[in-house]
């Protein structure tokens, strides 16, 4: 029985309209001295930068489409090079 998807961490994000949406943390990874979080919900996939200030971590949206695309491409290459165990 594969239960890996059942135990992933969840996070609540408030969108620009003030709605609180539940996301599952799909992956956390670093690229070019930045940390990123890949989040998904039933309807959406989000890539966010993790920033730290005064010892607290915050998720920040990525406004630069080129940054988002290069991070997603690098993530995809890494996943293909080292796929997760499929027990």
C-alpha positions in Angstrom: 0.0 0.0 0.0 1.5 3.4 -1.1 0.7 6.0 1.6 3.4 8.5 0.7 0.8 11.0 -0.7 -1.4 10.7 2.3 1.2 12.0 4.7 2.5 15.1 2.9 2.5 18.4 4.7 -0.3 20.8 4.1 -0.2 24.6 4.1 -2.9 27.3 3.9 -2.3 30.3 1.7 -4.4 33.4 1.5 -4.8 34.6 -2.1 -5.1 38.2 -3.3 -8.9 38.1 -2.8 -8.5 37.1 0.9 -9.6 33.5 0.3 -7.7 30.8 2.2 -6.8 27.9 0.1 -5.3 24.5 1.2 -2.2 23.3 -0.6 0.0 20.2 -0.3 3.8 20.7 -0.2 5.0 18.6 -3.2 8.7 19.5 -2.9 11.1 21.8 -1.2 14.4 22.5 -3.1 17.3 24.9 -3.6 18.6 26.5 -6.8 21.1 29.3 -7.3 21.2 30.2 -3.6 17.4 30.5 -3.4 15.0 28.1 -1.7 11.7 27.1 -3.4 8.5 25.3 -2.5 6.3 23.5 -5.1 2.7 23.4 -3.9 -0.4 21.8 -5.3 -4.1 21.7 -4.7 -6.9 20.0 -6.6 -7.0 22.9 -9.1 -3.6 24.6 -9.0 0.1 24.2 -9.0 2.2 27.0 -7.3 5.9 27.6 -7.3 7.0 30.0 -4.5 10.3 31.3 -3.3 11.1 30.8 0.4 12.5 33.9 2.0 13.8 34.3 5.6 13.6 37.5 7.7 14.4 37.7 11.4 14.5 33.9 11.7 11.0 33.5 10.2 10.4 31.8 6.8 7.8 33.3 4.3 6.5 32.1 1.0 6.7 34.7 -1.7 5.1 34.5 -5.2 7.5 34.6 -8.2 6.6 37.5 -10.5 9.3 36.9 -13.0 8.1 34.3 -15.6 11.7 33.5 -16.7 12.7 32.7 -13.1 9.7 30.5 -12.6 10.3 28.7 -15.9 14.0 28.1 -15.3 13.3 26.8 -11.7 10.6 24.4 -13.0 12.9 23.2 -15.8 15.7 22.5 -13.3 13.3 20.8 -10.9 12.0 18.6 -13.7 15.5 17.6 -14.8 16.3 16.7 -11.1 13.2 14.6 -10.8 13.9 12.7 -14.0 17.5 12.1 -12.9 16.5 10.8 -9.4 12.9 9.6 -9.4 11.3 9.0 -6.1 10.9 5.4 -4.8 7.7 3.8 -6.1 7.1 1.0 -3.6 
